[in-house]
Amino acid sequence: MTVIIVLCSIILVAGLLFYFLIGPLEKSKPEIITLKEPIKMIGVSTRTGMKTIFKDAANLGQKYKQIKDQGLIQNRKVPWGFVAISKNFQGTESWDYLMGNVVSTLDYVPAGLECFEIPPSTYAVFPIRPKSKFSWGITIGQTKKYIYTEWLPNSNYEADPSILGDFEYHDERSLAQKPVIDLYVAIKEKGLTGSWRDLPPNAG
């Protein structure tokens, strides 16, 4: 009887912690936008996968913080912007994960760092509002699962891996008491065989 009471207490506490720290997922409708200019970033990257993403993201974050504290990244965008990018997917087994500052130019890239341009295209933008700073990773993971397994299959769009996978955009809102970031997912209308990048010059 004592064991049952202890187990019930543990389940209750776990449920309360989940509710207050993470809570139910906000399944909001995205804003469909056309990014007209590339977003330039300088930062760090790693190859990750489903089994290691949380550990790899934490390690990469520490590496990025050291670089940021040293002031190595110049020409940072004002107001401040930060991106975390997922691209070059091989199913769910592995993909490239990049994080770094948004910059105004890529004329100077410090040794040991990487640069990337998020291409102009069509994106579905989902707001992410974690209930606490402890739930960033879990909330982002839940949102991506919702997007790829629920929203996209029931929408007029499909993911466009020829452009990119997805990226998080952090700005001053992510530092607020009730933080918000935007998750951009590269999309195209269902039935299209390629992206606008595949069209010949003067097409359309």
C-alpha positions as CSV (number, residue, x, y, z in Angstrom):
1,M,0.0,0.0,0.0
2,T,2.9,2.3,0.9
3,V,4.5,1.7,-2.5
4,I,1.3,2.6,-4.3
5,I,1.0,5.8,-2.4
6,V,4.6,6.7,-3.2
7,L,4.1,5.9,-6.9
8,C,0.9,8.0,-7.0
9,S,2.7,10.9,-5.3
10,I,5.6,10.7,-7.8
11,I,3.2,10.7,-10.8
12,L,1.3,13.6,-9.3
13,V,4.4,15.7,-8.7
14,A,5.7,14.9,-12.2
15,G,2.4,15.9,-13.7
16,L,2.4,19.2,-11.8
17,L,6.0,20.0,-12.8
18,F,5.1,19.3,-16.5
19,Y,2.1,21.6,-16.3
20,F,3.9,24.5,-14.6
21,L,7.2,24.2,-16.4
22,I,6.1,23.0,-19.9
23,G,2.4,23.0,-20.2
24,P,0.3,22.0,-23.2
25,L,1.6,22.8,-26.7
26,E,0.2,25.9,-28.3
27,K,-1.0,24.7,-31.7
28,S,-1.2,28.1,-33.4
29,K,-1.7,28.8,-37.1
30,P,1.4,30.1,-38.7
31,E,1.9,33.3,-40.7
32,I,2.9,32.6,-44.3
33,I,5.6,35.1,-45.3
34,T,7.9,35.6,-48.2
35,L,11.4,36.5,-47.1
36,K,12.7,38.9,-49.7
37,E,16.3,39.3,-48.5
38,P,18.7,36.7,-47.1
39,I,19.4,36.6,-43.4
40,K,23.2,36.4,-42.9
41,M,24.7,34.7,-39.9
42,I,28.1,34.0,-38.4
43,G,28.5,31.3,-35.8
44,V,29.2,27.7,-35.1
45,S,27.8,24.4,-36.2
46,T,27.8,20.6,-35.6
47,R,26.3,17.5,-37.1
48,T,23.5,16.1,-34.9
49,G,20.6,13.7,-34.9
50,M,17.5,12.7,-33.0
51,K,19.4,10.8,-30.3
52,T,21.9,13.5,-29.6
53,I,20.2,16.8,-30.4
54,F,19.7,18.0,-26.8
55,K,23.2,17.3,-25.8
56,D,24.7,18.7,-29.0
57,A,22.6,21.8,-28.8
58,A,23.8,22.5,-25.2
59,N,27.4,21.9,-26.1
60,L,27.1,24.2,-29.2
61,G,25.4,26.8,-27.1
62,Q,28.4,26.8,-24.7
63,K,30.8,27.1,-27.6
64,Y,28.8,30.0,-29.1
65,K,28.7,31.8,-25.7
66,Q,32.5,31.6,-25.4
67,I,32.8,33.1,-28.9
68,K,30.3,35.8,-28.1
69,D,32.0,36.7,-24.8
70,Q,35.3,37.2,-26.8
71,G,33.6,39.6,-29.2
72,L,34.8,37.7,-32.2
73,I,31.6,38.3,-34.3
74,Q,31.7,41.7,-35.9
75,N,29.0,43.6,-37.9
76,R,26.2,42.3,-35.8
77,K,22.7,43.3,-36.8
78,V,21.1,46.1,-34.8
79,P,18.7,45.4,-33.2
80,W,20.2,42.1,-32.0
81,G,19.2,38.9,-33.8
82,F,20.3,35.3,-33.3
83,V,19.4,32.2,-35.3
84,A,19.5,28.5,-34.8
85,I,19.4,26.6,-38.2
86,S,18.6,23.0,-39.1
87,K,19.6,22.0,-42.7
88,N,20.9,19.2,-44.9
89,F,18.7,16.5,-43.4
90,Q,19.2,12.8,-43.9
91,G,15.8,11.7,-42.7
92,T,15.7,12.1,-39.0
93,E,19.1,10.4,-38.6
94,S,21.3,13.5,-38.9
95,W,21.4,17.1,-40.0
96,D,23.6,20.2,-39.7
97,Y,22.7,22.4,-36.7
98,L,24.1,26.0,-36.8
99,M,23.7,28.8,-34.3
100,G,25.1,32.4,-34.3
101,N,24.5,36.1,-34.6
102,V,22.7,37.8,-37.5
103,V,25.1,40.1,-39.2
104,S,24.9,42.9,-41.8
105,T,27.7,41.6,-43.9
106,L,29.8,38.4,-44.4
107,D,32.9,40.4,-45.4
108,Y,34.8,39.2,-42.3
109,V,34.4,35.7,-40.9
110,P,36.8,34.9,-38.0
111,A,38.9,31.8,-38.3
112,G,37.2,28.8,-36.8
113,L,33.7,30.2,-37.4
114,E,31.2,29.6,-40.1
115,C,28.9,31.8,-42.1
116,F,25.6,31.0,-43.8
117,E,22.9,32.9,-45.7
118,I,19.3,31.9,-45.0
119,P,17.8,32.2,-48.5
120,P,14.8,34.3,-49.5
121,S,11.8,32.1,-50.0
122,T,8.4,31.2,-48.6
123,Y,8.2,30.3,-44.9
124,A,5.6,29.3,-42.4
125,V,6.3,31.2,-39.2
126,F,5.2,29.7,-35.9
127,P,5.5,31.6,-32.6
128,I,6.9,29.6,-29.7
129,R,6.1,30.7,-26.2
130,P,7.8,28.4,-23.6
131,K,6.3,28.5,-20.1
132,S,9.8,28.7,-18.5
133,K,13.4,29.0,-19.5
134,F,13.8,25.3,-18.6
135,S,11.4,24.2,-21.3
136,W,12.9,25.8,-24.4
137,G,14.3,22.6,-25.9
138,I,11.2,20.5,-25.1
139,T,8.7,23.2,-26.4
140,I,10.7,23.6,-29.7
141,G,10.8,19.8,-30.1
142,Q,7.0,19.5,-29.5
143,T,6.4,22.4,-32.0
144,K,8.5,20.8,-34.7
145,K,6.7,17.4,-34.2
146,Y,3.3,19.2,-34.5
147,I,4.4,21.0,-37.6
148,Y,5.8,18.0,-39.5
149,T,3.3,15.4,-38.4
150,E,0.0,17.4,-38.1
151,W,0.1,20.9,-39.6
152,L,1.9,20.2,-42.9
153,P,0.0,17.0,-43.8
154,N,-3.3,18.9,-43.3
155,S,-2.3,22.1,-45.0
156,N,-1.9,23.2,-48.6
157,Y,1.9,23.2,-48.2
158,E,4.8,20.7,-47.8
159,A,8.3,21.2,-46.5
160,D,10.8,22.5,-49.1
161,P,14.1,20.8,-48.3
162,S,15.7,22.2,-51.5
163,I,15.6,25.6,-49.7
164,L,16.3,24.8,-46.1
165,G,14.9,22.8,-43.1
166,D,13.9,25.3,-40.5
167,F,15.4,28.0,-38.3
168,E,14.6,29.7,-35.0
169,Y,14.8,33.5,-34.9
170,H,15.6,35.1,-31.5
171,D,15.4,38.8,-30.9
172,E,14.7,41.1,-27.9
173,R,11.4,39.2,-27.4
174,S,13.2,36.1,-26.4
175,L,14.8,38.0,-23.5
176,A,11.5,39.1,-22.1
177,Q,9.8,37.8,-18.9
178,K,7.4,35.9,-21.1
179,P,9.8,34.9,-24.0
180,V,8.8,34.4,-27.6
181,I,10.8,33.2,-30.6
182,D,9.7,32.5,-34.2
183,L,10.2,29.2,-35.9
184,Y,10.5,29.5,-39.7
185,V,9.8,26.4,-41.8
186,A,10.7,26.5,-45.5
187,I,7.6,25.5,-47.5
188,K,6.1,25.2,-51.0
189,E,2.6,24.6,-52.3
190,K,1.8,20.9,-52.6
191,G,2.1,19.6,-56.1
192,L,5.0,21.8,-57.1
193,T,8.0,19.8,-58.3
194,G,10.6,22.2,-57.3
195,S,11.3,25.6,-55.8
196,W,11.5,29.0,-57.6
197,R,15.3,28.5,-57.6
198,D,14.8,25.7,-60.1
199,L,13.1,28.0,-62.6
200,P,15.1,29.2,-65.6
201,P,16.0,32.9,-65.9
202,N,13.1,35.0,-67.2
203,A,10.6,32.3,-66.3
204,G,7.2,33.5,-65.2
